[in-house]
């Protein structure tokens, strides 16, 4: 899924729910890898104890290169 995010040009992934900080760390690790691949970046955040609506509001507040349409992917 993270590889698809990269190919689709996703620039931000916010994670909500149980173990969200661990999921955020996994996304970071998959994107950064061992650091040998330049140009692979996705801003991430985890929202422990927050509602989905709070996380969406945070995503909508992003500016610059991280501003854009917000999409929700539920697993």
C-alpha positions in Angstrom: 0.0 0.0 0.0 2.8 2.4 0.8 4.5 1.8 -2.6 1.1 2.6 -4.2 1.0 5.8 -2.2 4.4 6.8 -3.5 3.5 6.0 -7.1 0.2 8.0 -6.7 2.1 11.0 -5.4 0.7 10.9 -1.9 2.5 13.5 0.3 0.9 13.0 3.7 -0.3 10.0 5.7 -2.0 10.5 9.0 -2.8 7.5 11.1 -5.6 7.2 13.7 -6.6 4.3 16.0 -5.0 1.5 18.0 -1.2 1.2 17.5 -1.2 4.3 15.2 2.3 5.4 16.2 3.6 1.9 15.3 1.9 2.1 11.9 3.4 5.6 11.4 6.8 4.2 12.2 6.3 1.4 9.7 5.3 3.8 6.9 8.3 6.0 7.7 10.6 3.0 7.5 9.1 1.8 4.2 9.4 5.2 2.6 12.9 6.0 3.9 14.3 2.5 3.7 18.0 2.5 4.2 18.3 6.1 2.8 19.7 4.9 -0.5 16.7 6.0 -2.6 16.5 9.8 -3.1 13.2 11.6 -3.6 11.0 9.2 -1.6 9.2 11.3 1.0 5.9 11.3 2.7 5.0 13.4 5.7 3.5 11.2 8.4 1.7 11.8 11.7 -0.1 9.6 14.2 -3.1 10.8 16.2 -3.4 8.6 19.3 -6.6 9.3 21.2 -8.0 11.6 18.5 -11.0 11.1 16.4 -10.9 10.5 12.7 -12.5 14.0 12.3 -9.7 15.6 14.3 -7.1 13.9 12.0 -8.9 15.0 8.9 -9.1 18.5 10.2 -5.3 18.4 10.8 -4.7 17.1 7.3 -6.9 19.9 5.8 -4.8 22.5 7.7 -1.6 21.5 6.0 -0.1 24.1 3.6 2.5 24.4 0.9 3.6 21.1 -0.7 1.4 19.2 1.8 -1.9 20.9 1.0 -4.4 19.0 -1.1 -7.4 16.8 -1.2 -7.9 14.6 1.8 -8.8 11.0 1.3 -9.6 8.4 4.0 -8.4 4.9 3.7 -9.7 2.5 6.4 -8.2 -0.8 7.2 
